[in-house]
Amino acid sequence: MVSLASRCAESVIRSLELFKRPRGLLLGLALAALPLSGHAQGGRSGQLPSTSNGIAGDTICRSNWPNRMAVPIKITDSLIVSVPVKYIRYELLTCGATANGIPRDGPPSSKSINFDFFLPNLSGFTVKSVREPFSVNEVHVASVASAAQAGFGPKRPAPDSSEQIKNFINGHEANPSKYRDIDGLRCYEGGILKNRNFCYSRRTGQDAHAIFLIVDVPPYARGLVNPLMRADYYSSRYGGIEINWWANAENLPHWRDIDAQIWRLLAEWNVARPTKAAP
């Protein structure tokens, strides 16, 4: 039976998919208001399968399992990512979806990756944290996928953060006359839902890509356990990718560190041959 935490987390994932498309703005915002008492396992897993090789006591599967690398997932030609198992909750909880202790030997059909890390040291899961609900210090990278997978390409460029904020302003979800600058972001107050801020930043320099976030602000929705900041944006790097992550809203001052760590990890885990298009 799927837990209440899983159902709530899946609702948030659906909202993240919806709020980037104009026709889904209102529904996405409504779904995002659902309380989050747990943590999504990401696009690979869905419902956690039962396994006799799960975590027991202080041992995560076999002793060497967290140090292994997950099977490579191709995002674009220049970004093929093999994520260390210790950054993937689902892999740790199921020992890599093993059968009789034997790890799977083929890649899943997924064309995106998801992983987690923890502030302040930006590390992966521990024996304790892997079974805890979504914590204040946890960053969940819900999806790294190609822009082409989202339907964008040369003839239909992906929107940057300024276009994303305009969509919310035009749809009256964000109030154009009420905004303030916070931690390098321009944040607009919610027009329909007052417990939301809509923030964006246009970057310059070598890391030239923009970011867009929706941030839960007081007064929080009734029953909300974890107020979140949710990032969803596109970058031309690696041939064009979409990044979707969330973390507790208390970590808004650390959004640069969080986002920079995601790019560092992608570069570190990339097993594709270096190309001129890659960072």
Backbone torsions as a table, in degrees:
resi	resn	phi	psi	omega
1	MET	NA	132.3	179.4
2	VAL	-72.4	134.1	-177.4
3	SER	-73.9	162.0	176.1
4	LEU	-60.4	-38.0	179.3
5	ALA	-60.5	-42.8	-179.1
6	SER	-65.3	-41.1	-179.8
7	ARG	-63.8	-40.8	179.6
8	CYS	-66.0	-42.6	-179.2
9	ALA	-64.6	-40.1	178.6
10	GLU	-63.4	-33.4	177.4
11	SER	-63.8	-39.8	178.9
12	VAL	-65.9	-40.8	177.6
13	ILE	-59.9	-42.5	178.2
14	ARG	-61.7	-38.0	-179.8
15	SER	-65.8	-37.1	179.6
16	LEU	-65.5	-35.6	177.5
17	GLU	-69.1	-32.8	-174.0
18	LEU	-82.6	-37.0	-170.0
19	PHE	-72.0	-11.5	178.7
20	LYS	-84.6	-6.6	179.2
21	ARG	-115.5	130.5	-175.1
22	PRO	-50.9	-40.6	-175.7
23	ARG	-70.0	-14.2	-178.0
24	GLY	-105.8	8.5	-172.4
25	LEU	-60.2	-53.3	-175.5
26	LEU	-65.2	-43.9	179.4
27	LEU	-65.4	-39.5	179.1
28	GLY	-61.8	-41.7	179.3
29	LEU	-67.0	-37.8	179.1
30	ALA	-64.9	-42.9	179.3
31	LEU	-67.1	-35.7	-179.1
32	ALA	-66.5	-18.6	179.6
33	ALA	-78.2	-9.4	179.8
34	LEU	-64.3	142.9	178.2
35	PRO	-65.2	142.1	178.5
36	LEU	-112.1	109.1	-179.4
37	SER	-106.9	-3.6	-179.4
38	GLY	-141.4	-155.3	-172.8
39	HIS	-140.5	134.8	-179.6
40	ALA	-71.0	149.5	177.8
41	GLN	-91.5	-5.1	174.9
42	GLY	94.5	173.5	-172.8
43	GLY	-66.5	-20.8	-177.0
44	ARG	-73.2	-30.8	-160.7
45	SER	-103.4	-46.5	-170.3
46	GLY	66.2	-127.7	178.3
47	GLN	-76.6	135.1	179.3
48	LEU	-68.8	124.1	176.7
49	PRO	-74.3	156.0	176.5
50	SER	-77.0	150.2	179.5
51	THR	-153.1	144.5	177.2
52	SER	-85.7	-1.6	-176.6
53	ASN	-108.9	23.4	-177.9
54	GLY	-71.1	-179.6	-177.8
55	ILE	-68.2	132.4	178.2
56	ALA	-133.2	124.8	178.9
57	GLY	61.1	-127.6	-178.3
58	ASP	-100.3	13.8	-177.4
59	THR	-111.7	123.7	176.2
60	ILE	-91.9	101.9	-178.2
61	CYS	51.6	-133.3	172.1
62	ARG	-79.4	153.7	-172.0
63	SER	-59.5	-29.3	-176.5
64	ASN	-95.6	-0.9	-172.8
65	TRP	-61.8	-44.2	-178.1
66	PRO	-60.4	-22.4	-178.9
67	ASN	-85.9	-3.4	179.5
68	ARG	-81.8	164.2	178.1
69	MET	-104.2	138.0	176.0
70	ALA	-69.4	162.3	179.4
71	VAL	-60.8	142.5	-178.2
72	PRO	-63.8	141.4	175.6
73	ILE	-118.6	127.7	179.8
74	LYS	-85.6	117.1	176.0
75	ILE	-92.8	-55.4	172.7
76	THR	-137.1	177.9	179.5
77	ASP	-60.4	-31.3	-177.1
78	SER	-102.7	6.4	178.4
79	LEU	-137.7	97.5	175.4
80	ILE	-120.3	115.0	-165.8
81	VAL	-111.8	130.0	171.3
82	SER	-114.3	107.8	-174.3
83	VAL	-87.8	132.9	174.1
84	PRO	-59.6	137.6	-176.5
85	VAL	-56.5	-32.7	-176.4
86	LYS	-66.4	-7.7	176.8
87	TYR	-101.3	2.4	-175.3
88	ILE	-121.4	109.1	-177.2
89	ARG	-57.8	-46.9	-176.8
90	TYR	-60.1	-43.4	-179.3
91	GLU	-62.8	-39.1	179.9
92	LEU	-70.6	-40.6	-178.1
93	LEU	-69.4	-25.2	-177.6
94	THR	-114.0	7.5	-177.0
95	CYS	53.1	42.8	177.7
96	GLY	73.7	28.2	-178.4
97	ALA	53.5	51.8	-177.4
98	THR	-77.4	157.8	171.4
99	ALA	-121.9	115.0	-177.3
100	ASN	55.9	37.0	177.0
101	GLY	81.7	1.3	-179.3
102	ILE	-101.1	118.8	-179.2
103	PRO	-62.8	151.7	176.3
104	ARG	-60.7	150.2	-174.5
105	ASP	-114.0	9.1	179.0
106	GLY	-135.6	152.6	-179.0
107	PRO	-71.5	148.6	174.6
108	PRO	-70.4	171.6	-177.2
109	SER	-79.2	-4.7	-176.3
110	SER	-61.6	145.1	175.4
111	LYS	-113.1	16.6	177.2
112	SER	-139.3	164.5	178.5
113	ILE	-122.8	159.3	171.5
114	ASN	-144.3	150.6	-178.7
115	PHE	-163.5	172.0	-178.0
116	ASP	-133.8	152.1	167.7
117	PHE	-148.2	172.0	-170.2
118	PHE	-127.2	136.8	171.0
119	LEU	-79.3	153.1	3.0
120	PRO	-91.7	-12.0	-173.7
121	ASN	-91.6	2.1	173.1
122	LEU	59.4	35.3	-177.0
123	SER	-99.4	176.1	-179.3
124	GLY	-87.6	-162.3	-175.8
125	PHE	-71.5	153.7	169.0
126	THR	-115.3	173.5	177.5
127	VAL	-56.3	-37.8	-178.5
128	LYS	-75.8	-48.7	-171.9
129	SER	-72.5	-23.2	-175.9
130	VAL	-65.6	-25.5	-179.9
131	ARG	-103.2	-0.7	179.8
132	GLU	-82.4	150.4	171.9
133	PRO	-63.0	170.5	180.0
134	PHE	-51.4	120.3	-174.1
135	SER	-102.7	168.1	179.8
136	VAL	-59.8	-33.3	-174.2
137	ASN	-91.5	-0.8	-174.8
138	GLU	-88.9	137.2	172.4
139	VAL	-113.2	122.9	179.3
140	HIS	-107.7	114.6	173.2
141	VAL	-87.5	97.9	-171.8
142	ALA	-70.2	-31.4	-177.5
143	SER	-163.3	133.8	163.3
144	VAL	-122.7	114.8	-174.7
145	ALA	-138.5	166.2	177.7
146	SER	-75.8	147.9	175.4
147	ALA	-62.3	-32.9	178.9
148	ALA	-62.4	-35.4	178.7
149	GLN	-64.0	-29.3	177.9
150	ALA	-86.3	1.8	176.2
151	GLY	95.0	13.0	-179.1
152	PHE	-107.4	150.6	-178.9
153	GLY	-170.9	-164.3	-177.7
154	PRO	-56.2	-38.0	-178.3
155	LYS	-85.4	-14.8	179.3
156	ARG	-139.7	82.2	-175.6
157	PRO	-62.0	146.0	176.6
158	ALA	-69.3	145.3	-179.6
159	PRO	-71.8	146.6	171.3
160	ASP	-92.7	-179.8	-171.9
161	SER	-65.2	-33.0	180.0
162	SER	-67.3	-34.3	176.1
163	GLU	-71.1	-37.4	178.4
164	GLN	-62.4	-44.4	-179.2
165	ILE	-66.9	-34.5	177.8
166	LYS	-62.8	-38.0	178.4
167	ASN	-60.8	-41.0	179.8
168	PHE	-72.2	-35.1	176.8
169	ILE	-67.0	-45.5	179.9
170	ASN	-64.6	-29.1	177.9
171	GLY	-89.7	5.6	177.6
172	HIS	67.0	12.4	173.9
173	GLU	-74.7	-31.0	176.9
174	ALA	-113.8	142.7	-178.2
175	ASN	-92.7	113.0	-174.8
176	PRO	-68.4	-19.3	-176.4
177	SER	-95.2	-4.9	-179.7
178	LYS	-125.4	103.3	179.5
179	TYR	-150.6	163.0	174.9
180	ARG	-151.6	159.3	179.6
181	ASP	-96.1	122.6	-175.8
182	ILE	-130.4	119.3	172.8
183	ASP	50.8	42.5	178.7
184	GLY	81.3	7.0	178.2
185	LEU	-115.4	146.5	168.3
186	ARG	-97.3	118.5	-173.0
187	CYS	-115.9	123.0	177.7
188	TYR	-97.8	139.5	176.4
189	GLU	-70.4	155.0	178.1
190	GLY	-68.1	142.0	177.3
191	GLY	-91.5	-44.5	179.3
192	ILE	-92.9	-52.0	177.6
193	LEU	-101.1	112.9	-175.4
194	LYS	-74.4	-12.1	-179.0
195	ASN	-95.7	28.5	176.3
196	ARG	-129.7	142.4	164.3
197	ASN	-116.2	143.4	179.2
198	PHE	-115.5	114.0	-169.4
199	CYS	-121.4	146.0	175.5
200	TYR	-146.7	159.2	177.0
201	SER	-146.8	132.6	174.8
202	ARG	-102.3	118.3	-175.2
203	ARG	-91.6	161.7	176.4
204	THR	-132.6	164.8	177.6
205	GLY	94.7	-159.1	-174.6
206	GLN	-64.0	-36.6	178.5
207	ASP	-90.3	50.7	-171.5
208	ALA	-76.7	89.2	168.1
209	HIS	-152.0	155.1	-176.8
210	ALA	-96.1	165.0	178.5
211	ILE	-135.2	147.5	178.7
212	PHE	-132.3	132.0	-178.7
213	LEU	-133.9	146.9	166.9
214	ILE	-110.7	127.0	-172.3
215	VAL	-122.0	126.8	173.9
216	ASP	-71.1	133.0	178.6
217	VAL	-132.2	156.3	176.8
218	PRO	-64.3	150.9	-2.1
219	PRO	-76.7	126.1	-176.3
220	TYR	-69.6	154.4	176.5
221	ALA	-61.6	144.8	-178.3
222	ARG	-59.5	130.1	178.5
223	GLY	86.7	-1.1	179.5
224	LEU	-69.5	121.6	-177.5
225	VAL	-89.7	-45.6	-177.3
226	ASN	-122.6	97.2	173.0
227	PRO	-62.1	134.6	-171.2
228	LEU	-118.8	157.9	160.0
229	MET	-116.2	132.0	-173.3
230	ARG	-123.4	120.7	-179.6
231	ALA	-102.9	137.6	177.5
232	ASP	-148.8	110.9	-176.4
233	TYR	-155.6	169.7	-178.7
234	TYR	-117.8	151.0	175.8
235	SER	-136.6	148.4	178.4
236	SER	-81.0	-7.6	-178.7
237	ARG	-67.3	153.3	-178.3
238	TYR	57.0	31.2	178.3
239	GLY	83.5	6.8	178.6
240	GLY	103.3	106.8	179.9
241	ILE	-134.7	158.9	174.5
242	GLU	-111.4	134.3	178.0
243	ILE	-120.1	134.3	-175.9
244	ASN	-135.5	112.7	-179.7
245	TRP	-140.0	160.0	173.2
246	TRP	-143.4	158.9	178.8
247	ALA	-155.7	167.7	177.3
248	ASN	-60.0	140.3	-176.1
249	ALA	-61.4	-21.0	177.6
250	GLU	-63.2	-19.3	-176.7
251	ASN	-92.0	13.1	180.0
252	LEU	-53.5	-40.7	178.3
253	PRO	-60.9	-16.4	-177.1
254	HIS	-104.3	17.3	-174.9
255	TRP	-60.7	-34.6	178.7
256	ARG	-64.6	-45.5	-179.7
257	ASP	-61.9	-41.8	-179.9
258	ILE	-62.3	-50.1	-176.3
259	ASP	-67.0	-39.4	178.5
260	ALA	-63.2	-37.6	179.3
261	GLN	-65.6	-37.2	177.9
262	ILE	-59.9	-44.6	-180.0
263	TRP	-68.8	-35.9	176.7
264	ARG	-63.6	-43.4	-179.0
265	LEU	-66.7	-39.9	177.5
266	LEU	-59.8	-42.5	179.2
267	ALA	-65.9	-39.6	-178.3
268	GLU	-68.8	-37.6	-175.5
269	TRP	-90.8	-5.6	-176.6
270	ASN	-70.6	121.4	-179.7
271	VAL	-104.7	5.8	175.4
272	ALA	-74.7	154.2	176.4
273	ARG	-65.5	137.4	179.3
274	PRO	-58.6	140.1	176.1
275	THR	-130.7	167.1	179.1
276	LYS	-62.5	-27.4	-177.9
277	ALA	-78.1	-19.6	-177.8
278	ALA	-81.9	154.1	179.5
279	PRO	-70.1	NA	NA
